[in-house]
Amino acid sequence: MSKFGCDMSRQITVFDDTSQLTFDDFARENGVTYWFASDLAMMLGYNGMDQILKAINKATSVCVSLDIPVYDNFIQMPSENAKNDFKLTRFACYLIVMNGDISNQKVANAQAYFAGLAAEIHTTYHNHDAVNRVYLRGEITSREKTLSHVAHKHGVVDYGLFQNAGYRGMYNMNLSQLKARKGLTKKDGTMLDFMGSEELAANIFRITQTEARIRNQNLKGQSQLENAAETVGRSVRNVMISNTGTAPENIKLSQEKIQKVRSSIKKTHKALAKHDQKNHKCIPRPQRRVFFASRPHLKTHNQMYLLKNK
């Protein structure tokens, strides 16, 4: 049963193959063209805000990692549909759809819509994996900083050796050997920038579990922490082989470095904004306007941006 306090019969048909309504039929105007997150949620077949709020959180993290202003694209504003609603730009909707559940047919159709729009305005379309790579790469940067702080606090002197121990456990070889095996040279930079979503997610799990082991067992000193990093890495390795039959060192890297993906998404952001400026519609303003009294400081890639109603 729907948790929205409104009739969603019109919105839910938008991404059906036979629908006469389009995504743009639900656009609103108040200085910029925007959509309510609740309307988008209904279009995607969601019964409430919970699912789309998770996608919004990931989308805002992507924006932070790309230095795209979050509050130019996501503004919390109550609506007739939901108290915890958001005003979303077309680019925000794009990121949310890319972070949606791809097993949902309406999400798949929404992704097809944005693929068609990208072709129409001559910009790059990024599939779910590309956007997810940017999100996960940002998560690793954030979590590595936390692990580094914890490791040094617990007595690590040489962080490079500690870090290498984690890779050695997970990949059964030292980092330098791993880079050579994967076909990377020193000029390519960090291997993380070429990893796909599966491998990035596995490394995030390794990093978080290493930190948890250090804290929970109150380990001290370089030797103990290196042993912990290698032990956790080996455990992650065994799980991956058990689940997929593929050792992590045999997972192929992406041909496209993450910096290129980031640059391309930023160009798409500009292209979508230009598209809406060009196709400006005169839509009546909402009767109620709510603005943030203040904006929280953006600290890390995994920081929550969903402000709770008091």
Number of C-alpha atoms within 10 A of each C-alpha: 5 13 12 19 10 10 11 18 10 15 22 20 20 25 24 16 9 8 12 11 15 16 17 12 11 16 18 21 15 12 10 17 21 24 22 24 29 28 24 23 24 24 24 27 20 20 16 18 22 12 14 22 20 15 19 26 18 25 25 27 26 27 23 20 18 17 11 15 11 17 15 12 20 24 20 21 19 18 18 11 19 19 15 17 21 23 23 27 24 22 22 24 24 23 25 28 27 24 24 23 16 15 8 13 14 24 22 17 18 25 25 15 15 20 17 13 16 17 11 9 13 11 18 16 19 20 16 18 14 19 22 23 24 24 25 26 23 20 21 21 16 17 19 17 12 14 19 17 13 16 26 16 12 18 16 21 13 12 15 9 16 23 21 18 26 28 24 20 24 27 21 19 17 17 18 13 13 18 18 11 12 15 12 16 12 10 6 12 12 12 17 17 19 23 23 24 21 15 20 22 18 17 23 19 17 25 22 16 19 23 23 14 16 19 14 9 9 11 17 16 14 19 13 16 26 22 16 23 26 24 20 24 26 21 14 21 23 17 13 18 12 11 8 9 10 13 16 20 17 11 13 13 19 13 9 13 17 20 13 11 17 20 12 15 24 16 14 21 22 12 18 20 16 13 14 15 12 9 9 13 13 11 12 9 11 10 5 9 10 10 8 10 5 6 9 9 8 13 9 16 23 22 16 15 20 17 10 8 7 3
